[in-house]
Amino acid sequence: MRRIIVDSGSSIKPDEAKQMGIDVIPIRVMIGGIEYSDGVDIDSTKLYQLMEETKEFPKTSLPHLDLVEEMVDKYLAQGDEVLIISLSSGLSSTYSAIASMLLDKKNVAVFDSKNAAGGMRILTLEALKMADKPMEEVIARLTEVRSKIRLVSLTATLDYLLKGGRLKKSAWMVGTLLRILPIISLTPEGKVDSIAKVRGLHGGLKWIAEKPLENGDIDLSMPIVASYTRSRVNLDKVVALYEAKGIKPTHYDDLTATLAAHWGPDALGFFYCVK
């Protein structure tokens, strides 16, 4: 039997994981002198409350590697093989740490998603569809799908990108003054990238509702994951425009704290595949 393990950068919650038949290893979140397990005892709403109370930006840390190894060894002892799909190596050192730790173990594959949240969910769902296929075939398919995953996302405020060190203060000042917001995506290497700049939240919603549809290359046979933080108000405005054009998200995802910290409240995004 093949066991699939993902980290909480996938934004797959424990109850969802149980239904899917997979395991989620939580990334650690530290704020206010307390360590939390991402997606277990802290979510985006609680995180924003703590940030307001403590005036701190949270620090994230690797999952407890001893627990990861213990889980893997348990499955190997049962005669299972293990596939681990990790948060992008361009965003976290989780992949490199786990891959190095498990390098000498047989029947274990660690796959760099080069994605986060919905992108990791798409890859996980694809791996689950191939439960009866050899590991080499699964990895080849995941590599193919990974190259086709796209993200378009919008933050409602630049403050959290600044606090998280993903935006320079000069860019924050100019953007805030002129009400310019970036459209955020991921590079092929899985790093955060700004692919466009829009004037105000309304302009951003319009861009996301129209731009990905211009070439008609969204693969509707693959999952479309609609992500948000704290509130779906902004997201639902775009979803309504998508649905009017026959495109409907297959999954909704309130991002876990690890990712929500950088995007800020009321952000939204769509993960999808191109043909």
Residue frames as qw, qx, qy, qz and C-alpha x, y, z in Angstrom:
[[0.000, 0.888, 0.460, 0.000, 0.00, 0.00, 0.00],
 [0.402, 0.363, -0.032, 0.840, 1.20, 3.51, -0.77],
 [0.296, -0.746, -0.439, 0.404, 0.95, 6.07, 2.03],
 [0.304, 0.640, 0.153, 0.689, 0.79, 9.74, 1.09],
 [0.435, -0.627, -0.336, 0.552, 2.03, 12.38, 3.49],
 [0.264, 0.717, 0.151, 0.628, 1.83, 16.14, 2.95],
 [0.309, -0.180, -0.440, 0.824, 2.80, 19.05, 5.17],
 [0.062, 0.725, 0.568, -0.384, 0.41, 21.75, 6.30],
 [0.030, -0.421, 0.305, 0.854, 1.69, 24.07, 3.57],
 [0.002, 0.244, 0.851, 0.465, -0.84, 22.13, 1.48],
 [0.361, -0.095, 0.164, -0.913, -3.57, 23.78, 3.60],
 [0.643, -0.194, -0.675, -0.304, -5.24, 20.37, 3.79],
 [0.458, -0.522, 0.368, -0.619, -6.88, 20.22, 7.21],
 [0.168, -0.240, 0.932, -0.214, -6.72, 17.14, 9.49],
 [0.625, 0.279, 0.577, -0.445, -10.40, 16.24, 8.96],
 [0.651, 0.627, -0.215, -0.369, -9.98, 16.49, 5.20],
 [0.164, 0.543, -0.823, -0.036, -6.83, 14.37, 5.36],
 [0.434, -0.046, 0.844, -0.312, -8.72, 11.65, 7.21],
 [0.710, 0.491, 0.296, -0.408, -11.40, 11.59, 4.51],
 [0.535, 0.709, -0.406, -0.217, -8.75, 11.48, 1.78],
 [0.987, -0.113, 0.006, 0.113, -6.80, 8.71, 3.50],
 [0.580, 0.532, -0.271, 0.555, -3.57, 10.70, 3.81],
 [0.590, -0.564, -0.312, 0.486, -1.47, 12.17, 6.62],
 [0.182, 0.881, -0.003, 0.436, -0.66, 15.84, 7.25],
 [0.662, -0.250, -0.316, 0.632, 2.42, 16.89, 9.18],
 [0.062, -0.967, -0.246, -0.011, 1.99, 20.35, 10.73],
 [0.446, 0.473, -0.192, 0.736, 4.52, 23.10, 10.25],
 [0.434, -0.530, -0.505, 0.525, 5.21, 24.88, 13.54],
 [0.062, 0.759, 0.188, 0.620, 4.03, 28.44, 14.10],
 [0.494, -0.337, -0.465, 0.653, 5.49, 30.56, 16.92],
 [0.028, -0.607, -0.142, -0.781, 3.84, 33.75, 18.14],
 [0.499, -0.684, 0.074, -0.527, 3.49, 35.36, 21.55],
 [0.165, -0.525, 0.781, -0.295, 6.02, 32.94, 23.01],
 [0.743, 0.037, 0.587, -0.319, 3.79, 29.93, 22.23],
 [0.024, 0.245, -0.835, -0.493, 4.30, 27.21, 19.62],
 [0.719, 0.283, 0.302, -0.558, 1.27, 26.11, 17.62],
 [0.437, 0.012, 0.834, 0.338, 0.76, 23.27, 15.15],
 [0.241, 0.249, -0.328, -0.879, -0.38, 24.70, 11.83],
 [0.549, -0.052, -0.589, -0.591, -3.91, 23.63, 10.97],
 [0.501, -0.240, -0.814, 0.172, -4.32, 21.79, 14.28],
 [0.331, -0.658, -0.524, 0.427, -4.58, 24.37, 17.06],
 [0.035, -0.588, 0.023, 0.808, -4.26, 27.53, 14.99],
 [0.489, 0.577, 0.578, 0.306, -6.08, 28.75, 11.89],
 [0.318, 0.418, 0.168, 0.834, -6.00, 32.03, 9.97],
 [0.329, -0.791, -0.261, -0.444, -8.64, 33.72, 12.15],
 [0.738, -0.630, -0.104, 0.217, -6.82, 32.88, 15.38],
 [0.677, 0.044, 0.077, 0.730, -3.50, 33.91, 13.81],
 [0.129, 0.609, 0.181, 0.761, -4.75, 37.38, 12.88],
 [0.538, -0.791, -0.192, -0.219, -6.18, 37.82, 16.37],
 [0.799, -0.422, -0.023, 0.429, -2.84, 36.90, 17.93],
 [0.521, 0.295, 0.136, 0.790, -0.99, 39.23, 15.57],
 [0.147, -0.768, -0.184, -0.596, -3.24, 42.08, 16.69],
 [0.699, -0.704, -0.118, -0.043, -2.83, 41.22, 20.36],
 [0.803, -0.357, 0.101, 0.466, 0.94, 40.62, 20.37],
 [0.227, 0.927, -0.182, -0.238, 1.93, 43.08, 17.63],
 [0.427, -0.445, 0.729, 0.298, 4.22, 40.31, 16.40],
 [0.690, 0.415, -0.422, -0.417, 4.71, 38.64, 13.04],
 [0.926, -0.235, 0.271, -0.116, 4.72, 34.86, 13.49],
 [0.048, 0.595, -0.777, -0.200, 7.76, 32.72, 12.90],
 [0.951, 0.105, -0.052, -0.286, 7.40, 29.36, 11.23],
 [0.235, -0.566, 0.790, 0.027, 9.60, 26.35, 11.71],
 [0.401, 0.187, -0.844, -0.302, 10.02, 22.90, 10.22],
 [0.853, -0.314, -0.214, -0.359, 7.66, 20.11, 11.28],
 [0.578, -0.576, 0.567, -0.114, 9.03, 17.97, 14.10],
 [0.505, 0.498, -0.658, -0.253, 11.35, 15.79, 12.02],
 [0.108, -0.202, 0.941, -0.248, 11.48, 13.01, 14.61],
 [0.584, 0.290, 0.553, -0.518, 7.72, 12.61, 14.29],
 [0.634, 0.570, -0.286, -0.438, 7.98, 12.54, 10.50],
 [0.272, 0.435, -0.858, -0.032, 10.63, 9.81, 10.65],
 [0.329, -0.019, 0.844, -0.423, 8.58, 7.86, 13.19],
 [0.683, 0.420, 0.244, -0.545, 5.53, 7.97, 10.91],
 [0.568, 0.572, -0.514, -0.293, 7.54, 6.87, 7.88],
 [0.065, 0.346, -0.925, 0.145, 9.25, 4.03, 9.77],
 [0.537, 0.117, 0.664, -0.507, 5.87, 2.79, 11.02],
 [0.742, 0.503, 0.013, -0.443, 4.54, 2.54, 7.48],
 [0.423, 0.568, -0.696, -0.117, 7.72, 0.92, 6.14],
 [0.204, -0.238, 0.899, -0.305, 7.58, -1.68, 8.91],
 [0.664, 0.292, 0.499, -0.474, 4.06, -2.55, 7.71],
 [0.550, 0.136, 0.706, 0.425, 5.41, -3.16, 4.22],
 [0.325, 0.878, 0.333, -0.113, 4.00, 0.08, 2.79],
 [0.520, 0.202, 0.140, 0.818, 5.77, 2.56, 0.55],
 [0.151, -0.767, -0.351, 0.515, 5.66, 6.28, 1.29],
 [0.359, 0.528, 0.291, 0.713, 5.22, 9.34, -0.92],
 [0.254, -0.659, -0.327, 0.628, 5.78, 12.72, 0.72],
 [0.302, 0.683, 0.339, 0.572, 4.62, 15.85, -1.12],
 [0.441, -0.454, -0.306, 0.712, 6.20, 18.94, 0.40],
 [0.082, 0.945, 0.151, -0.279, 5.72, 22.68, 0.38],
 [0.623, 0.739, -0.083, 0.244, 7.84, 24.34, -2.33],
 [0.757, -0.217, -0.092, 0.609, 11.56, 24.37, -1.64],
 [0.271, 0.463, 0.114, 0.836, 11.41, 27.96, -2.89],
 [0.396, -0.693, -0.115, -0.591, 9.26, 28.90, 0.11],
 [0.729, -0.584, 0.261, -0.245, 10.49, 26.62, 2.88],
 [0.132, 0.549, -0.824, 0.033, 13.35, 24.32, 3.86],
 [0.791, -0.100, 0.444, -0.409, 10.86, 21.56, 4.70],
 [0.894, 0.412, -0.129, -0.121, 11.58, 19.67, 1.47],
 [0.458, 0.619, -0.584, 0.257, 15.36, 19.70, 1.81],
 [0.331, -0.465, 0.669, -0.476, 15.25, 18.73, 5.49],
 [0.853, 0.014, 0.385, -0.352, 12.91, 15.77, 4.99],
 [0.826, 0.515, -0.225, -0.050, 14.57, 14.62, 1.77],
 [0.244, 0.632, -0.668, 0.309, 17.98, 14.62, 3.45],
 [0.513, -0.346, 0.630, -0.470, 16.69, 12.81, 6.53],
 [0.854, 0.144, 0.417, -0.276, 15.04, 10.04, 4.48],
 [0.372, 0.684, -0.523, -0.348, 17.67, 9.80, 1.74],
 [0.083, 0.358, -0.930, -0.025, 18.82, 6.28, 2.64],
 [0.539, 0.126, 0.705, -0.444, 15.40, 4.77, 3.23],
 [0.015, 0.050, 0.850, 0.525, 14.04, 2.46, 0.56],
 [0.074, -0.553, -0.803, -0.209, 10.47, 2.71, -0.72],
 [0.121, -0.777, -0.339, 0.516, 10.28, 6.40, 0.17],
 [0.389, 0.443, 0.330, 0.737, 9.94, 9.28, -2.32],
 [0.137, -0.677, -0.309, 0.654, 9.97, 12.95, -1.33],
 [0.380, 0.556, 0.503, 0.542, 8.49, 15.20, -4.02],
 [0.145, -0.319, -0.117, 0.929, 9.07, 18.95, -4.17],
 [0.318, 0.699, 0.634, -0.090, 5.69, 20.37, -5.12],
 [0.274, 0.055, 0.201, 0.939, 7.20, 23.75, -6.04],
 [0.300, -0.541, -0.449, -0.645, 3.77, 24.89, -4.93],
 [0.066, -0.010, 0.662, -0.747, 1.67, 25.64, -1.89],
 [0.479, 0.241, 0.402, -0.742, -1.94, 25.26, -0.79],
 [0.778, 0.419, 0.194, -0.425, -4.16, 24.46, -3.78],
 [0.496, 0.617, -0.587, -0.169, -1.21, 23.50, -5.97],
 [0.061, -0.310, 0.920, -0.231, -0.23, 20.84, -3.45],
 [0.631, 0.181, 0.558, -0.508, -3.84, 19.71, -3.20],
 [0.720, 0.538, -0.206, -0.387, -3.99, 19.22, -6.98],
 [0.342, 0.505, -0.792, 0.021, -0.83, 17.10, -6.87],
 [0.302, -0.152, 0.842, -0.421, -2.11, 15.07, -3.91],
 [0.734, 0.317, 0.313, -0.513, -5.41, 14.34, -5.63],
 [0.645, 0.561, -0.456, -0.246, -3.51, 13.22, -8.74],
 [0.103, 0.404, -0.888, 0.194, -1.32, 10.89, -6.66],
 [0.527, 0.023, 0.681, -0.507, -4.41, 9.38, -5.02],
 [0.770, 0.442, -0.032, -0.459, -5.84, 8.59, -8.46],
 [0.618, 0.528, -0.582, -0.030, -2.72, 6.55, -9.21],
 [0.631, -0.527, 0.486, -0.296, -2.72, 4.34, -6.14],
 [0.936, 0.036, 0.349, 0.013, -2.20, 1.19, -8.23],
 [0.636, 0.733, -0.166, 0.175, 0.62, 2.63, -10.38],
 [0.795, -0.066, -0.213, 0.564, 4.36, 2.17, -9.75],
 [0.335, -0.779, -0.130, 0.514, 6.03, 4.99, -7.80],
 [0.371, -0.196, 0.418, 0.806, 8.20, 5.93, -10.78],
 [0.085, 0.501, 0.660, 0.553, 5.10, 6.44, -12.91],
 [0.254, -0.847, -0.450, 0.128, 3.45, 8.53, -10.19],
 [0.397, -0.605, 0.078, 0.686, 6.49, 10.79, -9.84],
 [0.276, 0.083, 0.559, 0.777, 6.64, 11.26, -13.62],
 [0.055, -0.687, -0.632, -0.354, 2.96, 12.22, -13.70],
 [0.346, -0.822, -0.292, 0.345, 3.30, 14.61, -10.74],
 [0.400, -0.351, 0.266, 0.804, 6.23, 16.28, -12.46],
 [0.137, 0.352, 0.629, 0.680, 4.09, 16.77, -15.57],
 [0.214, -0.800, -0.548, -0.115, 1.13, 18.14, -13.62],
 [0.451, -0.637, -0.138, 0.609, 3.40, 20.41, -11.56],
 [0.315, -0.082, 0.366, 0.872, 4.57, 22.14, -14.73],
 [0.064, -0.475, -0.617, -0.624, 0.96, 22.97, -15.63],
 [0.321, -0.705, -0.569, 0.278, -0.24, 24.36, -12.29],
 [0.188, 0.479, 0.053, 0.856, -0.83, 28.11, -12.19],
 [0.284, -0.599, -0.573, 0.482, -1.70, 30.54, -9.41],
 [0.061, 0.539, 0.127, 0.830, -3.29, 33.96, -9.54],
 [0.451, -0.590, -0.593, 0.312, -3.85, 35.65, -6.20],
 [0.042, 0.685, 0.057, 0.725, -4.53, 39.04, -4.71],
 [0.369, -0.286, -0.604, 0.646, -3.87, 40.52, -1.29],
 [0.094, -0.868, -0.451, -0.183, -6.31, 43.05, 0.12],
 [0.260, -0.953, 0.155, 0.031, -3.45, 44.87, 1.87],
 [0.631, 0.577, -0.429, 0.290, 0.31, 45.13, 1.43],
 [0.390, -0.748, 0.392, -0.368, 0.98, 45.23, 5.17],
 [0.897, -0.279, 0.336, -0.068, 1.45, 41.51, 5.65],
 [0.836, 0.451, -0.032, 0.310, 3.77, 41.10, 2.67],
 [0.136, 0.804, -0.342, 0.467, 5.88, 43.85, 4.22],
 [0.616, -0.598, 0.404, -0.316, 5.85, 42.27, 7.69],
 [0.961, -0.037, 0.273, 0.031, 6.79, 38.90, 6.25],
 [0.367, -0.582, 0.508, 0.517, 9.76, 40.32, 4.39],
 [0.560, 0.312, 0.684, 0.350, 8.33, 39.61, 0.93],
 [0.260, 0.852, 0.301, 0.340, 7.96, 43.29, 0.01],
 [0.463, 0.085, -0.200, 0.859, 10.44, 46.14, 0.36],
 [0.097, -0.629, -0.477, 0.606, 9.37, 49.11, 2.45],
 [0.032, 0.337, -0.278, -0.899, 9.78, 51.48, -0.51],
 [0.207, -0.163, -0.796, -0.546, 7.43, 49.34, -2.61],
 [0.199, -0.539, -0.781, 0.244, 5.00, 49.17, 0.30],
 [0.062, -0.532, -0.218, 0.816, 4.99, 52.97, 0.66],
 [0.152, 0.193, -0.485, -0.839, 4.43, 53.60, -3.04],
 [0.232, -0.253, -0.887, -0.308, 1.81, 50.87, -3.33],
 [0.161, -0.558, -0.694, 0.425, -0.10, 52.04, -0.28],
 [0.005, 0.470, 0.033, -0.882, -0.02, 55.67, -1.39],
 [0.296, 0.247, -0.506, -0.771, -1.16, 54.93, -4.94],
 [0.773, 0.075, 0.408, -0.481, -3.45, 52.01, -4.00],
 [0.589, 0.473, -0.603, -0.257, -1.42, 49.65, -6.16],
 [0.794, -0.281, 0.495, -0.213, -1.71, 45.94, -5.38],
 [0.099, 0.447, -0.827, -0.326, 0.36, 43.10, -6.87],
 [0.929, 0.077, -0.121, -0.340, -1.08, 40.03, -8.52],
 [0.350, -0.574, 0.738, -0.060, 0.88, 37.24, -6.86],
 [0.920, 0.238, -0.241, -0.197, 1.89, 34.00, -8.56],
 [0.736, -0.473, 0.450, 0.177, 4.61, 31.36, -8.24],
 [0.270, 0.672, -0.599, -0.340, 7.60, 30.94, -10.52],
 [0.865, 0.179, -0.445, -0.149, 8.42, 27.51, -12.04],
 [0.418, 0.278, -0.716, 0.485, 10.93, 27.20, -9.19],
 [0.513, -0.566, -0.644, 0.036, 8.13, 27.70, -6.68],
 [0.313, -0.211, -0.299, 0.876, 9.04, 31.17, -5.49],
 [0.127, 0.790, 0.477, -0.364, 6.67, 34.09, -4.93],
 [0.322, 0.068, 0.406, 0.853, 6.43, 36.40, -7.93],
 [0.267, 0.636, 0.308, -0.655, 4.46, 39.50, -8.82],
 [0.445, 0.231, 0.702, 0.506, 3.13, 39.12, -12.37],
 [0.059, 0.641, 0.412, 0.645, 1.05, 42.31, -12.59],
 [0.126, -0.224, -0.454, 0.853, 0.13, 45.45, -10.68],
 [0.088, -0.623, -0.667, -0.400, -3.42, 46.71, -10.40],
 [0.068, -0.314, 0.188, -0.928, -5.07, 49.86, -9.07],
 [0.526, -0.212, 0.324, -0.758, -7.15, 49.07, -5.99],
 [0.437, -0.014, 0.872, -0.222, -9.02, 46.00, -4.86],
 [0.678, 0.536, 0.298, -0.406, -11.73, 46.38, -7.52],
 [0.452, 0.707, -0.472, -0.269, -9.10, 46.46, -10.26],
 [0.103, -0.395, 0.911, -0.057, -7.49, 43.34, -8.81],
 [0.588, 0.209, 0.709, -0.330, -10.76, 41.42, -8.69],
 [0.644, 0.667, 0.002, -0.375, -11.45, 42.39, -12.30],
 [0.231, 0.650, -0.705, -0.166, -7.97, 41.27, -13.39],
 [0.256, -0.194, 0.937, -0.140, -8.27, 37.86, -11.73],
 [0.629, 0.385, 0.541, -0.405, -11.78, 37.38, -13.09],
 [0.635, 0.719, -0.016, -0.281, -10.69, 38.06, -16.68],
 [0.115, 0.750, -0.624, -0.187, -6.99, 37.49, -17.31],
 [0.393, -0.240, 0.887, 0.019, -6.73, 33.71, -16.71],
 [0.630, 0.437, 0.616, -0.180, -9.65, 33.19, -19.13],
 [0.270, 0.742, -0.236, -0.567, -8.26, 35.23, -22.02],
 [0.191, 0.452, -0.795, -0.357, -6.54, 32.31, -23.78],
 [0.869, -0.015, -0.094, -0.485, -9.12, 29.69, -22.89],
 [0.566, 0.377, -0.725, 0.110, -6.41, 27.35, -21.66],
 [0.450, -0.363, 0.618, -0.533, -7.76, 26.39, -18.23],
 [0.359, 0.054, -0.917, -0.164, -7.97, 22.59, -18.06],
 [0.614, -0.294, 0.101, -0.726, -11.46, 21.95, -16.73],
 [0.872, -0.054, -0.478, -0.089, -10.72, 18.24, -16.32],
 [0.530, 0.083, -0.573, 0.620, -8.38, 19.12, -13.44],
 [0.343, -0.696, -0.535, 0.334, -9.25, 20.55, -10.01],
 [0.137, 0.635, 0.012, 0.760, -9.66, 24.30, -9.55],
 [0.519, -0.450, -0.564, 0.458, -8.94, 25.39, -6.00],
 [0.051, -0.799, -0.116, -0.587, -10.31, 28.70, -4.74],
 [0.588, -0.208, -0.504, 0.597, -8.30, 29.92, -1.75],
 [0.149, -0.810, -0.104, -0.557, -9.00, 32.71, 0.71],
 [0.379, 0.018, -0.633, 0.674, -8.04, 34.01, 4.13],
 [0.069, 0.196, 0.567, -0.797, -10.60, 34.66, 6.88],
 [0.475, 0.509, 0.350, -0.627, -13.43, 35.87, 4.65],
 [0.478, 0.233, 0.743, 0.406, -14.83, 34.67, 1.30],
 [0.257, 0.801, 0.294, -0.453, -16.43, 38.02, 0.43],
 [0.138, 0.708, -0.441, -0.534, -13.83, 39.04, -2.17],
 [0.208, -0.154, 0.928, 0.269, -13.39, 35.50, -3.44],
 [0.385, 0.474, 0.776, -0.155, -17.11, 35.00, -4.03],
 [0.316, 0.778, 0.002, -0.543, -17.25, 38.10, -6.24],
 [0.130, 0.528, -0.717, -0.436, -14.74, 36.51, -8.61],
 [0.268, 0.065, 0.961, -0.004, -16.31, 33.05, -8.35],
 [0.457, 0.614, 0.487, -0.421, -19.64, 34.50, -9.49],
 [0.354, 0.737, -0.317, -0.481, -17.97, 35.90, -12.61],
 [0.043, -0.338, 0.916, 0.214, -16.22, 32.57, -13.29],
 [0.375, 0.257, 0.869, -0.194, -19.42, 30.60, -12.87],
 [0.476, 0.686, 0.161, -0.526, -21.18, 32.89, -15.36],
 [0.390, 0.643, -0.561, -0.346, -18.61, 31.65, -17.88],
 [0.942, 0.061, -0.267, -0.195, -19.07, 27.99, -16.99],
 [0.527, 0.346, -0.637, 0.443, -16.03, 27.66, -14.72],
 [0.674, -0.643, -0.046, -0.362, -16.67, 26.45, -11.19],
 [0.024, -0.589, 0.746, -0.310, -14.10, 25.79, -8.44],
 [0.760, -0.096, -0.633, -0.116, -13.95, 22.18, -7.33],
 [0.644, -0.359, -0.505, 0.448, -12.51, 22.99, -3.91],
 [0.117, -0.891, 0.025, -0.438, -12.54, 25.91, -1.45],
 [0.770, -0.097, -0.391, 0.496, -9.72, 26.45, 0.98],
 [0.287, -0.942, 0.059, -0.164, -9.33, 28.81, 3.94],
 [0.595, 0.526, -0.497, 0.351, -5.54, 28.95, 4.06],
 [0.774, -0.451, -0.330, 0.297, -3.72, 27.65, 7.11],
 [0.327, -0.913, 0.001, 0.244, -1.74, 30.03, 9.32],
 [0.645, -0.257, 0.385, 0.608, 1.64, 29.36, 7.68],
 [0.340, 0.360, 0.520, 0.696, 0.42, 30.85, 4.41],
 [0.103, -0.865, -0.460, -0.171, -2.21, 33.27, 5.74],
 [0.484, -0.667, -0.071, 0.562, 0.45, 35.17, 7.68],
 [0.349, -0.190, 0.394, 0.829, 1.99, 36.46, 4.46],
 [0.077, 0.455, 0.661, 0.592, -1.18, 36.98, 2.42],
 [0.120, 0.013, 0.297, -0.947, -3.10, 38.86, 5.09],
 [0.350, 0.393, 0.745, -0.410, -6.86, 38.80, 5.77],
 [0.531, 0.674, 0.285, -0.427, -9.42, 38.82, 2.95],
 [0.035, 0.511, -0.686, -0.517, -6.91, 37.69, 0.32],
 [0.852, 0.292, 0.322, -0.292, -7.96, 35.35, -2.48],
 [0.022, 0.542, -0.730, -0.415, -6.41, 33.15, -5.11],
 [0.908, 0.258, 0.086, -0.318, -7.06, 30.43, -7.65],
 [0.295, -0.419, 0.819, 0.260, -4.92, 27.37, -8.39],
 [0.825, 0.427, 0.193, -0.316, -5.65, 25.68, -11.70],
 [0.608, -0.167, 0.628, 0.456, -3.96, 23.75, -14.49],
 [0.381, 0.602, -0.293, -0.638, -3.40, 24.83, -18.07],
 [0.931, 0.294, 0.135, -0.172, -4.03, 22.46, -20.95]]
